[in-house]
């Protein structure tokens, strides 16, 4: 660190001694008790200079920038206006030392001159024993660009010399640990980016290009823009840094290839002019150009031939605030003849040929930031010197850091603007104007973007004259999807997408346009919907006409079984009752009645108990019925066929009551299977939502796998019954119980085949009615085709219900077999 300071001391002395020249340049210096430094890039070094040794650049030989010269004059005016007033700094003369800071990296003589004290740079931390070692420069206004400020700031930060920049907007200067004495009267890049994004969002543009100068200001702006649009619908289709040798033909070729219609340019005046002039030469048309505050009020470009062909130019600009008496100052200063003075280099401006009108009509951007910067320093000096009652305290030894402390606490009104700085040294005042380059070649104000006290954005779109002849231009990678379609991203940009219609059962929400959201189970939607509708809940209530009919038939069945039971009990010892099964008839009729209980639970809203009772009685008691008919079929065949061939088997069957043993075993097995099935996975209420997208069918969930054992048992009994009954098809005609059982089984099988087919093709609410009807049909098949004919004989043909009649039939059948 010591070596670095020694070098700076030597370099400062060298420059102070040898880098002076005689010029007509009193505009750059004004003697005063306190001096404000000024850094203005009146000229601009466009081409990089390559030297083999450190050498200061001669700014006067570089291209002249009239708007910057206007700002330079504004600083001079501000200081002289303060000196001519007795309110702010009475009995104190304020001077200035201004340098032409034309190069980002090679304008060091002017910077070092401002920090010199008695021809030397004082080492950091060295105590000042007398004022001869204290620089008379109490603060510095400038420089204009962020890169210039980054180069110069470290030298001023070392001694806490306040720097008040009127144009450096890079975000890095808000870092106080790195730039403790840096303040600015221009808003940081974040604010201009906010304004630009607000314009883009206002017109619903999505597909944009961002061109920026290749320096700290441009790179910072690009990074802020990318960060700002991260959670928006804006996509950065193309970005490019602009150098002095940029290939604009290639840049515009890529922009055209991607069909980009919105081009943002964050660059200083000279670079922006190069871009726009290249666009005119290359015949780039139908674009919207968005300018930052560095060139939005450009005076030359809006009047350039062919400017209307490139499209529409919008911009964010510094509001044009009229500075009172500035015009008079320029008029009087240009009429004066300046004497020769001994001045430091880069305090040269061959500006004698400039007219007053040229200066006053130059780009007025950043005028108020310069004006307010000088006044902020003056107010800080006013507070440090304890000015009041027409005098300032001249006994106070003033150091730059004292001015800095008061600058940070600035609180005054200037031209209706309340001047304050936040904790980062950024302004808490000001706004942006939204401008449009009209057909007259002027930047017309069409809106504003206010920061304080709150953000307020407005654009008067009716003033805009679009290149599209009235209609707002569009800039999209992909056209917006029709209603009810989801955006499926195509590539790396979220703005590029394909549109896919949302299928049935889904909808698209405005909060997430890329996803088709599934409706709830209780809702439905048609294809391409933006919302879901409630499904209609359907079930068969007890009051349904079909349900009433089936329940009446179930009660009729119970009544018939009861009546038949009474009839059979009265005629218990008759041949018809004995041949029908005797006591087994009562068991079958009782089980048929118990099976009918299931029918009543196929209606109304299903509950857990309803679902259990819907299947349990039928499965359990119908097993008993089938077991009885299996035994009965076997007995019929046994009597007429097996008894003679297998007498021992017949004897064992009769002795051990084989029929009751089979029925009991079948009942026990089915009861065990049902107990296991209901324990692990009982039937439960189920909402059918698959078959009908707009309905919910309330039903019971019957798992075939879980109840497969019970169904296999029923099927086995039915098969055995059919086999035994079929074996007795040639028995006596009037004694053929087997044929009746076979016919009942055929009806049973046909009923469930029909129901199974219907259940495969139809899942509506009436499937419950069909299921109940199938159960009822299964019960009536045995009741009507097995028991009813026997009741008919008992009641209407009693002569056939005698032992003699039955013995005669059996004798005739025996004779037939013997023949």
Secondary structure, DSSP 4 states (H G I P E B T S, - for coil): -HHHHHHHHHHHHHHHHHSEEEES-GGGEE--SEEEEEEE-SEE--S----SS-----GGGSEE-HHHHHHHHHHHHHHHHHHT-SSSSTT--EEEEEEE---SSS-HHHHHHHH-BTTBPPPTT----SGGGS-SEEEEE--SSHHHHHHHHHHHHTTT-EEEESS---GGGG-TTT-TTEEESS--HHHHHHHHHHHHHHTT--EEEEEEESSHHHHHHHHHHHHHTTTSS-EEEEEEEE-TT--HHHHHHHHHHTT--EEEEE--HHHHHHHHHHHHHTT--SEEEEE-TTTTT-TTGGGSTTGGGGEEEEEEEE-----TTHHHHHHHHHHSPPPPEEEETT-----TT--HHHHHTS--TTHHHHHHHHHHHHHHHHHHTT-BTTB--TT----HHHHHHHHHT--EEETTEEE-B-TTS-BS--EEEEEEE-TTS-EEEEEEEE-SSS-EEEE-GGG---TTTTSPP---SSPPPPTTEEEEE-SS-TT-EEEEE--TTEEEETTEEEEEEEPPTTEE--TTBSS-EEPEEE---TTSHHHHHHHHHHHHHHHHHHHHHHHHHHTTTSHHHHHHTTHHHHHHHHHHHHHGGGGGGGSSS--HHHHHHHHHHHHHHHHHHHHHHHHHHHHHHIIIIIHHH-HHHHHHHHHTTHHHHHHHHHHHHHHHHHHHHHHHH--EEEEE-SS-TTEEEEEEE--TTTTHHHHHHHHHHHHHHHHHHHHTTTS-GGG-HHHHHHHHHHHHHHHHHHHHHHHHH--STTHHHHHHHHHHHHHHHHIIIIIHHHHHHHHH-GGGSSHHHHHHHHHHHHHHHH-
